[in-house]
Amino acid sequence: MRKAYRTRQRFTIPVEWITFTIASLIVAVLVGFIVLIWVTESNEPPILSVLQESEVRVAGGEFYVPFTIKNTGGTTAESVQVIGELRRGDELIESGEQQIDFLSSGEQEEGAFIFSRDPRQGELTLRVASYKLP
């Protein structure tokens, strides 16, 4: 008595090769992206700038000064401290402080300082005071 052996169907071999090829291409693309990011990543420290983007808004007798802070450097900054100072001549009238928890490379955040006196009647300075590296 002869045993009947099942032979593998011919169409499964090309299907297996196609699947293997697609999976290999996906892995190669992912590895390529990782290498590209690694090669092009900048190792320079954070470069932080703060800008007053729009006009002062008045609400409820208080003056809102919106700002945008940007990190154009190569690495992340943590605990970014932004200070707003309102001066008339040499006299400091009011000051405020903002804390931005996390600002990665190329990221920007928005916020506002709130003053009780009109910042348009003096010299308003917005600046980054400090940050720490993660």
ChimeraX commands (.cxc) that place a marker at each C-alpha (Angstrom):
marker #1 position 0.00,0.00,0.00 radius 0.5
marker #1 position 1.35,3.34,-1.05 radius 0.5
marker #1 position 0.95,6.42,1.09 radius 0.5
marker #1 position -0.31,9.47,-0.64 radius 0.5
marker #1 position 1.82,12.48,0.12 radius 0.5
marker #1 position 0.36,15.88,-0.23 radius 0.5
marker #1 position 2.54,18.12,-2.24 radius 0.5
marker #1 position 2.73,21.78,-1.57 radius 0.5
marker #1 position 0.62,23.82,-3.90 radius 0.5
marker #1 position 2.63,25.91,-6.28 radius 0.5
marker #1 position 0.84,29.22,-5.66 radius 0.5
marker #1 position 1.91,29.44,-1.99 radius 0.5
marker #1 position 5.60,29.86,-2.78 radius 0.5
marker #1 position 5.16,33.12,-4.74 radius 0.5
marker #1 position 2.74,34.40,-2.07 radius 0.5
marker #1 position 5.34,33.70,0.63 radius 0.5
marker #1 position 8.02,35.52,-1.37 radius 0.5
marker #1 position 5.76,38.51,-1.95 radius 0.5
marker #1 position 4.94,38.71,1.77 radius 0.5
marker #1 position 8.59,38.38,2.71 radius 0.5
marker #1 position 9.57,41.11,0.23 radius 0.5
marker #1 position 6.92,43.53,1.51 radius 0.5
marker #1 position 7.88,42.92,5.15 radius 0.5
marker #1 position 11.59,43.37,4.30 radius 0.5
marker #1 position 10.87,46.67,2.53 radius 0.5
marker #1 position 8.92,47.97,5.52 radius 0.5
marker #1 position 11.78,47.08,7.88 radius 0.5
marker #1 position 14.34,48.65,5.52 radius 0.5
marker #1 position 12.33,51.89,5.29 radius 0.5
marker #1 position 12.05,52.10,9.10 radius 0.5
marker #1 position 15.78,51.49,9.55 radius 0.5
marker #1 position 16.48,54.09,6.85 radius 0.5
marker #1 position 14.36,56.71,8.66 radius 0.5
marker #1 position 16.10,56.02,11.96 radius 0.5
marker #1 position 19.54,56.36,10.35 radius 0.5
marker #1 position 18.46,59.57,8.56 radius 0.5
marker #1 position 17.22,61.15,11.80 radius 0.5
marker #1 position 20.38,60.09,13.62 radius 0.5
marker #1 position 22.68,61.52,10.92 radius 0.5
marker #1 position 20.83,64.82,10.44 radius 0.5
marker #1 position 20.09,65.49,14.13 radius 0.5
marker #1 position 21.79,68.58,15.44 radius 0.5
marker #1 position 23.68,68.36,18.72 radius 0.5
marker #1 position 23.71,72.09,19.39 radius 0.5
marker #1 position 22.10,73.30,22.62 radius 0.5
marker #1 position 18.63,74.83,22.77 radius 0.5
marker #1 position 18.29,78.26,21.16 radius 0.5
marker #1 position 15.29,79.96,22.73 radius 0.5
marker #1 position 13.59,83.14,21.59 radius 0.5
marker #1 position 10.46,84.82,22.90 radius 0.5
marker #1 position 8.34,87.20,20.82 radius 0.5
marker #1 position 5.27,89.29,21.50 radius 0.5
marker #1 position 3.14,88.12,18.60 radius 0.5
marker #1 position 0.00,90.24,18.84 radius 0.5
marker #1 position -1.40,93.38,20.44 radius 0.5
marker #1 position -2.14,93.85,24.11 radius 0.5
marker #1 position -5.68,92.77,25.02 radius 0.5
marker #1 position -7.62,94.55,27.77 radius 0.5
marker #1 position -10.18,92.58,29.80 radius 0.5
marker #1 position -11.55,93.24,33.25 radius 0.5
marker #1 position -9.16,96.12,33.87 radius 0.5
marker #1 position -6.12,93.90,33.24 radius 0.5
marker #1 position -3.74,93.90,30.31 radius 0.5
marker #1 position -2.95,90.61,28.59 radius 0.5
marker #1 position 0.33,90.40,26.66 radius 0.5
marker #1 position 0.44,87.27,24.49 radius 0.5
marker #1 position 3.81,85.75,23.58 radius 0.5
marker #1 position 5.31,82.84,21.67 radius 0.5
marker #1 position 8.48,81.04,22.69 radius 0.5
marker #1 position 10.41,78.97,20.13 radius 0.5
marker #1 position 13.25,76.48,20.39 radius 0.5
marker #1 position 15.29,76.61,17.18 radius 0.5
marker #1 position 18.22,74.69,18.68 radius 0.5
marker #1 position 19.07,71.05,18.32 radius 0.5
marker #1 position 18.17,69.68,21.76 radius 0.5
marker #1 position 15.29,69.82,24.21 radius 0.5
marker #1 position 14.97,72.39,27.00 radius 0.5
marker #1 position 13.14,71.75,30.25 radius 0.5
marker #1 position 11.87,74.16,32.91 radius 0.5
marker #1 position 12.16,77.17,30.61 radius 0.5
marker #1 position 11.68,80.38,32.59 radius 0.5
marker #1 position 10.26,83.38,30.70 radius 0.5
marker #1 position 10.22,86.81,32.35 radius 0.5
marker #1 position 8.17,89.87,31.41 radius 0.5
marker #1 position 9.19,93.24,32.83 radius 0.5
marker #1 position 7.37,96.54,32.52 radius 0.5
marker #1 position 9.60,99.59,33.11 radius 0.5
marker #1 position 9.23,103.34,32.98 radius 0.5
marker #1 position 12.69,104.79,32.65 radius 0.5
marker #1 position 14.86,102.97,35.17 radius 0.5
marker #1 position 11.95,102.07,37.46 radius 0.5
marker #1 position 10.54,98.51,37.41 radius 0.5
marker #1 position 6.75,98.92,37.50 radius 0.5
marker #1 position 5.66,95.26,37.23 radius 0.5
marker #1 position 7.12,91.89,36.38 radius 0.5
marker #1 position 5.78,88.44,35.66 radius 0.5
marker #1 position 7.20,84.95,35.24 radius 0.5
marker #1 position 6.15,81.93,33.20 radius 0.5
marker #1 position 7.45,78.36,33.44 radius 0.5
marker #1 position 7.38,76.17,30.31 radius 0.5
marker #1 position 7.85,72.54,31.34 radius 0.5
marker #1 position 9.17,71.08,28.08 radius 0.5
marker #1 position 10.25,72.59,24.75 radius 0.5
marker #1 position 11.71,70.19,22.21 radius 0.5
marker #1 position 13.74,71.13,19.15 radius 0.5
marker #1 position 11.59,73.00,16.61 radius 0.5
marker #1 position 8.68,73.33,19.04 radius 0.5
marker #1 position 6.89,76.52,20.07 radius 0.5
marker #1 position 4.51,77.35,22.91 radius 0.5
marker #1 position 2.18,80.27,23.50 radius 0.5
marker #1 position 1.25,82.06,26.69 radius 0.5
marker #1 position 0.38,85.46,28.11 radius 0.5
marker #1 position 1.56,87.82,30.81 radius 0.5
marker #1 position -1.11,89.68,32.76 radius 0.5
marker #1 position -0.32,93.18,34.00 radius 0.5
marker #1 position -2.42,95.51,36.13 radius 0.5
marker #1 position -0.86,98.55,34.44 radius 0.5
marker #1 position -0.89,99.33,30.74 radius 0.5
marker #1 position 2.32,97.95,29.16 radius 0.5
marker #1 position 1.85,100.29,26.20 radius 0.5
marker #1 position 2.64,103.21,28.54 radius 0.5
marker #1 position 6.15,101.94,29.31 radius 0.5
marker #1 position 8.93,99.71,28.06 radius 0.5
marker #1 position 7.97,96.04,28.00 radius 0.5
marker #1 position 10.75,93.44,27.91 radius 0.5
marker #1 position 10.12,89.72,27.37 radius 0.5
marker #1 position 13.11,87.43,27.78 radius 0.5
marker #1 position 14.15,83.87,28.53 radius 0.5
marker #1 position 15.88,83.77,31.91 radius 0.5
marker #1 position 16.90,80.11,32.22 radius 0.5
marker #1 position 16.36,76.48,31.22 radius 0.5
marker #1 position 17.76,73.08,32.09 radius 0.5
marker #1 position 18.76,70.15,29.93 radius 0.5
marker #1 position 16.87,66.87,30.32 radius 0.5
marker link #1:1,2 radius 0.2
marker link #1:2,3 radius 0.2
marker link #1:3,4 radius 0.2
marker link #1:4,5 radius 0.2
marker link #1:5,6 radius 0.2
marker link #1:6,7 radius 0.2
marker link #1:7,8 radius 0.2
marker link #1:8,9 radius 0.2
marker link #1:9,10 radius 0.2
marker link #1:10,11 radius 0.2
marker link #1:11,12 radius 0.2
marker link #1:12,13 radius 0.2
marker link #1:13,14 radius 0.2
marker link #1:14,15 radius 0.2
marker link #1:15,16 radius 0.2
marker link #1:16,17 radius 0.2
marker link #1:17,18 radius 0.2
marker link #1:18,19 radius 0.2
marker link #1:19,20 radius 0.2
marker link #1:20,21 radius 0.2
marker link #1:21,22 radius 0.2
marker link #1:22,23 radius 0.2
marker link #1:23,24 radius 0.2
marker link #1:24,25 radius 0.2
marker link #1:25,26 radius 0.2
marker link #1:26,27 radius 0.2
marker link #1:27,28 radius 0.2
marker link #1:28,29 radius 0.2
marker link #1:29,30 radius 0.2
marker link #1:30,31 radius 0.2
marker link #1:31,32 radius 0.2
marker link #1:32,33 radius 0.2
marker link #1:33,34 radius 0.2
marker link #1:34,35 radius 0.2
marker link #1:35,36 radius 0.2
marker link #1:36,37 radius 0.2
marker link #1:37,38 radius 0.2
marker link #1:38,39 radius 0.2
marker link #1:39,40 radius 0.2
marker link #1:40,41 radius 0.2
marker link #1:41,42 radius 0.2
marker link #1:42,43 radius 0.2
marker link #1:43,44 radius 0.2
marker link #1:44,45 radius 0.2
marker link #1:45,46 radius 0.2
marker link #1:46,47 radius 0.2
marker link #1:47,48 radius 0.2
marker link #1:48,49 radius 0.2
marker link #1:49,50 radius 0.2
marker link #1:50,51 radius 0.2
marker link #1:51,52 radius 0.2
marker link #1:52,53 radius 0.2
marker link #1:53,54 radius 0.2
marker link #1:54,55 radius 0.2
marker link #1:55,56 radius 0.2
marker link #1:56,57 radius 0.2
marker link #1:57,58 radius 0.2
marker link #1:58,59 radius 0.2
marker link #1:59,60 radius 0.2
marker link #1:60,61 radius 0.2
marker link #1:61,62 radius 0.2
marker link #1:62,63 radius 0.2
marker link #1:63,64 radius 0.2
marker link #1:64,65 radius 0.2
marker link #1:65,66 radius 0.2
marker link #1:66,67 radius 0.2
marker link #1:67,68 radius 0.2
marker link #1:68,69 radius 0.2
marker link #1:69,70 radius 0.2
marker link #1:70,71 radius 0.2
marker link #1:71,72 radius 0.2
marker link #1:72,73 radius 0.2
marker link #1:73,74 radius 0.2
marker link #1:74,75 radius 0.2
marker link #1:75,76 radius 0.2
marker link #1:76,77 radius 0.2
marker link #1:77,78 radius 0.2
marker link #1:78,79 radius 0.2
marker link #1:79,80 radius 0.2
marker link #1:80,81 radius 0.2
marker link #1:81,82 radius 0.2
marker link #1:82,83 radius 0.2
marker link #1:83,84 radius 0.2
marker link #1:84,85 radius 0.2
marker link #1:85,86 radius 0.2
marker link #1:86,87 radius 0.2
marker link #1:87,88 radius 0.2
marker link #1:88,89 radius 0.2
marker link #1:89,90 radius 0.2
marker link #1:90,91 radius 0.2
marker link #1:91,92 radius 0.2
marker link #1:92,93 radius 0.2
marker link #1:93,94 radius 0.2
marker link #1:94,95 radius 0.2
marker link #1:95,96 radius 0.2
marker link #1:96,97 radius 0.2
marker link #1:97,98 radius 0.2
marker link #1:98,99 radius 0.2
marker link #1:99,100 radius 0.2
marker link #1:100,101 radius 0.2
marker link #1:101,102 radius 0.2
marker link #1:102,103 radius 0.2
marker link #1:103,104 radius 0.2
marker link #1:104,105 radius 0.2
marker link #1:105,106 radius 0.2
marker link #1:106,107 radius 0.2
marker link #1:107,108 radius 0.2
marker link #1:108,109 radius 0.2
marker link #1:109,110 radius 0.2
marker link #1:110,111 radius 0.2
marker link #1:111,112 radius 0.2
marker link #1:112,113 radius 0.2
marker link #1:113,114 radius 0.2
marker link #1:114,115 radius 0.2
marker link #1:115,116 radius 0.2
marker link #1:116,117 radius 0.2
marker link #1:117,118 radius 0.2
marker link #1:118,119 radius 0.2
marker link #1:119,120 radius 0.2
marker link #1:120,121 radius 0.2
marker link #1:121,122 radius 0.2
marker link #1:122,123 radius 0.2
marker link #1:123,124 radius 0.2
marker link #1:124,125 radius 0.2
marker link #1:125,126 radius 0.2
marker link #1:126,127 radius 0.2
marker link #1:127,128 radius 0.2
marker link #1:128,129 radius 0.2
marker link #1:129,130 radius 0.2
marker link #1:130,131 radius 0.2
marker link #1:131,132 radius 0.2
marker link #1:132,133 radius 0.2
marker link #1:133,134 radius 0.2
view
